[in-house]
């Protein structure tokens, strides 16, 4: 398993798709809300 810790940014969905295409089902993703979302 590979753990990816990321902030919710513009391209994170694309990055996850790339990681999954290389090693399907091998990753766990923790996506922290962006600072803009924390203020709401």
PyMOL Python script that loads the backbone (N, CA, C, O; Angstrom):
from pymol import cmd

cmd.read_pdbstr("""\
ATOM      1  N   UNK A   1       0.827  -1.191   0.000  1.00  0.00           N
ATOM      2  CA  UNK A   1       0.000   0.000   0.000  1.00  0.00           C
ATOM      3  C   UNK A   1       0.868   1.251   0.000  1.00  0.00           C
ATOM      4  O   UNK A   1       1.936   1.288   0.611  1.00  0.00           O
ATOM      5  N   UNK A   2       0.395   2.252  -0.685  1.00  0.00           N
ATOM      6  CA  UNK A   2       1.061   3.553  -0.725  1.00  0.00           C
ATOM      7  C   UNK A   2       0.051   4.578  -0.207  1.00  0.00           C
ATOM      8  O   UNK A   2      -1.073   4.656  -0.703  1.00  0.00           O
ATOM      9  N   UNK A   3       0.452   5.352   0.778  1.00  0.00           N
ATOM     10  CA  UNK A   3      -0.403   6.390   1.333  1.00  0.00           C
ATOM     11  C   UNK A   3      -0.026   7.726   0.709  1.00  0.00           C
ATOM     12  O   UNK A   3       1.135   8.134   0.744  1.00  0.00           O
ATOM     13  N   UNK A   4      -1.010   8.397   0.143  1.00  0.00           N
ATOM     14  CA  UNK A   4      -0.802   9.710  -0.454  1.00  0.00           C
ATOM     15  C   UNK A   4      -1.537  10.739   0.398  1.00  0.00           C
ATOM     16  O   UNK A   4      -2.748  10.631   0.592  1.00  0.00           O
ATOM     17  N   UNK A   5      -0.821  11.724   0.903  1.00  0.00           N
ATOM     18  CA  UNK A   5      -1.400  12.810   1.685  1.00  0.00           C
ATOM     19  C   UNK A   5      -1.362  14.060   0.823  1.00  0.00           C
ATOM     20  O   UNK A   5      -0.287  14.506   0.424  1.00  0.00           O
ATOM     21  N   UNK A   6      -2.529  14.630   0.531  1.00  0.00           N
ATOM     22  CA  UNK A   6      -2.606  15.747  -0.401  1.00  0.00           C
ATOM     23  C   UNK A   6      -3.617  16.776   0.088  1.00  0.00           C
ATOM     24  O   UNK A   6      -4.549  16.454   0.826  1.00  0.00           O
ATOM     25  N   UNK A   7      -3.415  18.010  -0.335  1.00  0.00           N
ATOM     26  CA  UNK A   7      -4.441  19.026  -0.170  1.00  0.00           C
ATOM     27  C   UNK A   7      -5.326  18.988  -1.400  1.00  0.00           C
ATOM     28  O   UNK A   7      -4.871  18.633  -2.488  1.00  0.00           O
ATOM     29  N   UNK A   8      -6.580  19.351  -1.234  1.00  0.00           N
ATOM     30  CA  UNK A   8      -7.514  19.359  -2.348  1.00  0.00           C
ATOM     31  C   UNK A   8      -7.159  20.513  -3.280  1.00  0.00           C
ATOM     32  O   UNK A   8      -7.481  21.671  -3.014  1.00  0.00           O
ATOM     33  N   UNK A   9      -6.501  20.174  -4.356  1.00  0.00           N
ATOM     34  CA  UNK A   9      -6.043  21.154  -5.328  1.00  0.00           C
ATOM     35  C   UNK A   9      -6.710  20.882  -6.670  1.00  0.00           C
ATOM     36  O   UNK A   9      -7.424  19.894  -6.841  1.00  0.00           O
ATOM     37  N   UNK A  10      -6.468  21.757  -7.593  1.00  0.00           N
ATOM     38  CA  UNK A  10      -7.102  21.727  -8.907  1.00  0.00           C
ATOM     39  C   UNK A  10      -6.864  20.412  -9.664  1.00  0.00           C
ATOM     40  O   UNK A  10      -7.771  19.924 -10.338  1.00  0.00           O
ATOM     41  N   UNK A  11      -5.686  19.844  -9.564  1.00  0.00           N
ATOM     42  CA  UNK A  11      -5.325  18.694 -10.398  1.00  0.00           C
ATOM     43  C   UNK A  11      -5.293  17.366  -9.654  1.00  0.00           C
ATOM     44  O   UNK A  11      -4.826  16.372 -10.211  1.00  0.00           O
ATOM     45  N   UNK A  12      -5.772  17.316  -8.415  1.00  0.00           N
ATOM     46  CA  UNK A  12      -5.635  16.089  -7.623  1.00  0.00           C
ATOM     47  C   UNK A  12      -6.382  14.907  -8.254  1.00  0.00           C
ATOM     48  O   UNK A  12      -5.892  13.779  -8.207  1.00  0.00           O
ATOM     49  N   UNK A  13      -7.552  15.147  -8.837  1.00  0.00           N
ATOM     50  CA  UNK A  13      -8.287  14.047  -9.478  1.00  0.00           C
ATOM     51  C   UNK A  13      -7.486  13.453 -10.636  1.00  0.00           C
ATOM     52  O   UNK A  13      -7.466  12.236 -10.823  1.00  0.00           O
ATOM     53  N   UNK A  14      -6.837  14.299 -11.396  1.00  0.00           N
ATOM     54  CA  UNK A  14      -6.008  13.829 -12.509  1.00  0.00           C
ATOM     55  C   UNK A  14      -4.819  13.005 -11.983  1.00  0.00           C
ATOM     56  O   UNK A  14      -4.481  11.962 -12.542  1.00  0.00           O
ATOM     57  N   UNK A  15      -4.207  13.482 -10.923  1.00  0.00           N
ATOM     58  CA  UNK A  15      -3.064  12.768 -10.334  1.00  0.00           C
ATOM     59  C   UNK A  15      -3.497  11.393  -9.836  1.00  0.00           C
ATOM     60  O   UNK A  15      -2.802  10.403 -10.065  1.00  0.00           O
ATOM     61  N   UNK A  16      -4.638  11.327  -9.158  1.00  0.00           N
ATOM     62  CA  UNK A  16      -5.139  10.038  -8.671  1.00  0.00           C
ATOM     63  C   UNK A  16      -5.378   9.091  -9.844  1.00  0.00           C
ATOM     64  O   UNK A  16      -5.041   7.909  -9.762  1.00  0.00           O
ATOM     65  N   UNK A  17      -5.949   9.591 -10.924  1.00  0.00           N
ATOM     66  CA  UNK A  17      -6.169   8.748 -12.108  1.00  0.00           C
ATOM     67  C   UNK A  17      -4.859   8.202 -12.663  1.00  0.00           C
ATOM     68  O   UNK A  17      -4.792   7.042 -13.069  1.00  0.00           O
ATOM     69  N   UNK A  18      -3.829   9.021 -12.682  1.00  0.00           N
ATOM     70  CA  UNK A  18      -2.512   8.562 -13.159  1.00  0.00           C
ATOM     71  C   UNK A  18      -1.958   7.485 -12.234  1.00  0.00           C
ATOM     72  O   UNK A  18      -1.503   6.441 -12.703  1.00  0.00           O
ATOM     73  N   UNK A  19      -1.992   7.729 -10.914  1.00  0.00           N
ATOM     74  CA  UNK A  19      -1.490   6.736  -9.960  1.00  0.00           C
ATOM     75  C   UNK A  19      -2.241   5.408 -10.111  1.00  0.00           C
ATOM     76  O   UNK A  19      -1.633   4.338 -10.081  1.00  0.00           O
ATOM     77  N   UNK A  20      -3.546   5.485 -10.271  1.00  0.00           N
ATOM     78  CA  UNK A  20      -4.347   4.267 -10.391  1.00  0.00           C
ATOM     79  C   UNK A  20      -4.096   3.542 -11.704  1.00  0.00           C
ATOM     80  O   UNK A  20      -4.209   2.317 -11.759  1.00  0.00           O
ATOM     81  N   UNK A  21      -3.759   4.265 -12.753  1.00  0.00           N
ATOM     82  CA  UNK A  21      -3.464   3.603 -14.028  1.00  0.00           C
ATOM     83  C   UNK A  21      -2.150   2.840 -13.963  1.00  0.00           C
ATOM     84  O   UNK A  21      -1.973   1.842 -14.661  1.00  0.00           O
ATOM     85  N   UNK A  22      -1.226   3.308 -13.125  1.00  0.00           N
ATOM     86  CA  UNK A  22       0.078   2.659 -12.989  1.00  0.00           C
ATOM     87  C   UNK A  22       0.013   1.478 -12.016  1.00  0.00           C
ATOM     88  O   UNK A  22       0.581   0.418 -12.278  1.00  0.00           O
ATOM     89  N   UNK A  23      -0.683   1.672 -10.891  1.00  0.00           N
ATOM     90  CA  UNK A  23      -0.758   0.627  -9.865  1.00  0.00           C
ATOM     91  C   UNK A  23      -2.179   0.587  -9.292  1.00  0.00           C
ATOM     92  O   UNK A  23      -2.425   1.119  -8.210  1.00  0.00           O
ATOM     93  N   UNK A  24      -3.111  -0.040 -10.012  1.00  0.00           N
ATOM     94  CA  UNK A  24      -4.507  -0.050  -9.584  1.00  0.00           C
ATOM     95  C   UNK A  24      -4.707  -0.675  -8.202  1.00  0.00           C
ATOM     96  O   UNK A  24      -4.209  -1.766  -7.926  1.00  0.00           O
ATOM     97  N   UNK A  25      -5.440   0.028  -7.343  1.00  0.00           N
ATOM     98  CA  UNK A  25      -5.799  -0.498  -6.032  1.00  0.00           C
ATOM     99  C   UNK A  25      -4.672  -0.557  -5.022  1.00  0.00           C
ATOM    100  O   UNK A  25      -4.852  -1.127  -3.946  1.00  0.00           O
ATOM    101  N   UNK A  26      -3.526   0.006  -5.324  1.00  0.00           N
ATOM    102  CA  UNK A  26      -2.372  -0.071  -4.424  1.00  0.00           C
ATOM    103  C   UNK A  26      -2.231   1.151  -3.519  1.00  0.00           C
ATOM    104  O   UNK A  26      -1.364   1.177  -2.645  1.00  0.00           O
ATOM    105  N   UNK A  27      -3.075   2.163  -3.721  1.00  0.00           N
ATOM    106  CA  UNK A  27      -2.910   3.418  -3.002  1.00  0.00           C
ATOM    107  C   UNK A  27      -4.101   3.732  -2.106  1.00  0.00           C
ATOM    108  O   UNK A  27      -5.235   3.332  -2.372  1.00  0.00           O
ATOM    109  N   UNK A  28      -3.805   4.458  -1.043  1.00  0.00           N
ATOM    110  CA  UNK A  28      -4.807   5.041  -0.165  1.00  0.00           C
ATOM    111  C   UNK A  28      -4.598   6.546  -0.241  1.00  0.00           C
ATOM    112  O   UNK A  28      -3.465   7.025  -0.195  1.00  0.00           O
ATOM    113  N   UNK A  29      -5.692   7.288  -0.357  1.00  0.00           N
ATOM    114  CA  UNK A  29      -5.598   8.737  -0.522  1.00  0.00           C
ATOM    115  C   UNK A  29      -6.268   9.433   0.658  1.00  0.00           C
ATOM    116  O   UNK A  29      -7.403   9.116   1.013  1.00  0.00           O
ATOM    117  N   UNK A  30      -5.571  10.364   1.248  1.00  0.00           N
ATOM    118  CA  UNK A  30      -6.150  11.254   2.248  1.00  0.00           C
ATOM    119  C   UNK A  30      -6.077  12.650   1.655  1.00  0.00           C
ATOM    120  O   UNK A  30      -4.989  13.186   1.442  1.00  0.00           O
ATOM    121  N   UNK A  31      -7.234  13.237   1.390  1.00  0.00           N
ATOM    122  CA  UNK A  31      -7.300  14.554   0.757  1.00  0.00           C
ATOM    123  C   UNK A  31      -7.792  15.560   1.792  1.00  0.00           C
ATOM    124  O   UNK A  31      -8.938  15.500   2.237  1.00  0.00           O
ATOM    125  N   UNK A  32      -6.915  16.480   2.168  1.00  0.00           N
ATOM    126  CA  UNK A  32      -7.261  17.528   3.118  1.00  0.00           C
ATOM    127  C   UNK A  32      -7.966  18.643   2.368  1.00  0.00           C
ATOM    128  O   UNK A  32      -7.518  19.045   1.294  1.00  0.00           O
ATOM    129  N   UNK A  33      -9.080  19.157   2.927  1.00  0.00           N
ATOM    130  CA  UNK A  33      -9.750  20.273   2.253  1.00  0.00           C
ATOM    131  C   UNK A  33      -8.799  21.454   2.089  1.00  0.00           C
ATOM    132  O   UNK A  33      -7.927  21.683   2.926  1.00  0.00           O
ATOM    133  N   UNK A  34      -8.979  22.196   1.003  1.00  0.00           N
ATOM    134  CA  UNK A  34      -8.133  23.362   0.773  1.00  0.00           C
ATOM    135  C   UNK A  34      -8.455  24.444   1.791  1.00  0.00           C
ATOM    136  O   UNK A  34      -9.487  24.383   2.459  1.00  0.00           O
ATOM    137  N   UNK A  35      -7.588  25.421   1.911  1.00  0.00           N
ATOM    138  CA  UNK A  35      -7.764  26.506   2.878  1.00  0.00           C
ATOM    139  C   UNK A  35      -9.059  27.266   2.608  1.00  0.00           C
ATOM    140  O   UNK A  35      -9.720  27.701   3.551  1.00  0.00           O
ATOM    141  N   UNK A  36      -9.432  27.432   1.353  1.00  0.00           N
ATOM    142  CA  UNK A  36     -10.676  28.124   1.004  1.00  0.00           C
ATOM    143  C   UNK A  36     -11.891  27.401   1.575  1.00  0.00           C
ATOM    144  O   UNK A  36     -12.832  28.047   2.038  1.00  0.00           O
ATOM    145  N   UNK A  37     -11.883  26.077   1.548  1.00  0.00           N
ATOM    146  CA  UNK A  37     -12.992  25.310   2.073  1.00  0.00           C
ATOM    147  C   UNK A  37     -13.031  25.330   3.597  1.00  0.00           C
ATOM    148  O   UNK A  37     -14.109  25.234   4.185  1.00  0.00           O
ATOM    149  N   UNK A  38     -11.857  25.455   4.254  1.00  0.00           N
ATOM    150  CA  UNK A  38     -11.809  25.500   5.703  1.00  0.00           C
ATOM    151  C   UNK A  38     -12.510  26.738   6.255  1.00  0.00           C
ATOM    152  O   UNK A  38     -13.041  26.701   7.365  1.00  0.00           O
ATOM    153  N   UNK A  39     -12.518  27.833   5.495  1.00  0.00           N
ATOM    154  CA  UNK A  39     -13.104  29.082   5.964  1.00  0.00           C
ATOM    155  C   UNK A  39     -14.618  29.075   5.907  1.00  0.00           C
ATOM    156  O   UNK A  39     -15.254  29.904   6.558  1.00  0.00           O
ATOM    157  N   UNK A  40     -15.222  28.156   5.140  1.00  0.00           N
ATOM    158  CA  UNK A  40     -16.694  28.125   4.995  1.00  0.00           C
ATOM    159  C   UNK A  40     -17.294  27.372   6.088  1.00  0.00           C
ATOM    160  O   UNK A  40     -18.516  27.233   6.144  1.00  0.00           O
TER     161      UNK A  40
END
""", "prot")
cmd.dss("prot")
cmd.show_as("cartoon", "prot")
cmd.util.cbc("prot")
cmd.orient("prot")
